[in-house]
């Protein structure tokens, strides 16, 4: 078990290894999803952006289920942007918790 640090955290090394493994797996999954999105965007045309898709749930402003490809793309890109902002916020908070490196 890792000794307690000044902030009161105490983590077992196996927990840290599991966290790292999960982080690596998420990064791989993200890379796959990113490649799919990049391929879809590369194949888009103005006509395709205006096509209407049918959703299983009412998502259109009028309560209908038809939305354009352009609207779906905006939703996905906005969601990814918001996730990035959350990640930056969390990394900033975690960095503030990390004591500065001192030479011994």
Secondary structure in CASP SS format (residue, H / E / C, confidence):
PFRMAT SS
TARGET T0000
AUTHOR 0000-0000-0000
METHOD secondary structure of the structure
MODEL  1
X C 1.00
X C 1.00
X C 1.00
X C 1.00
X C 1.00
X C 1.00
X C 1.00
X C 1.00
X C 1.00
X C 1.00
X C 1.00
X C 1.00
X H 1.00
X H 1.00
X H 1.00
X H 1.00
X H 1.00
X H 1.00
X H 1.00
X H 1.00
X H 1.00
X H 1.00
X H 1.00
X H 1.00
X H 1.00
X H 1.00
X H 1.00
X H 1.00
X H 1.00
X H 1.00
X H 1.00
X H 1.00
X H 1.00
X H 1.00
X H 1.00
X H 1.00
X H 1.00
X H 1.00
X H 1.00
X H 1.00
X H 1.00
X H 1.00
X C 1.00
X C 1.00
X C 1.00
X H 1.00
X H 1.00
X H 1.00
X H 1.00
X H 1.00
X C 1.00
X E 1.00
X E 1.00
X E 1.00
X C 1.00
X C 1.00
X C 1.00
X C 1.00
X C 1.00
X C 1.00
X C 1.00
X C 1.00
X C 1.00
X C 1.00
X C 1.00
X E 1.00
X E 1.00
X E 1.00
X H 1.00
X H 1.00
X H 1.00
X H 1.00
X H 1.00
X H 1.00
X H 1.00
X H 1.00
X H 1.00
X H 1.00
X H 1.00
X H 1.00
X H 1.00
X H 1.00
X H 1.00
X H 1.00
X H 1.00
X H 1.00
X H 1.00
X H 1.00
X H 1.00
X H 1.00
X H 1.00
X H 1.00
X H 1.00
X H 1.00
X H 1.00
X H 1.00
X H 1.00
X C 1.00
X C 1.00
X C 1.00
X C 1.00
X C 1.00
X C 1.00
X C 1.00
END
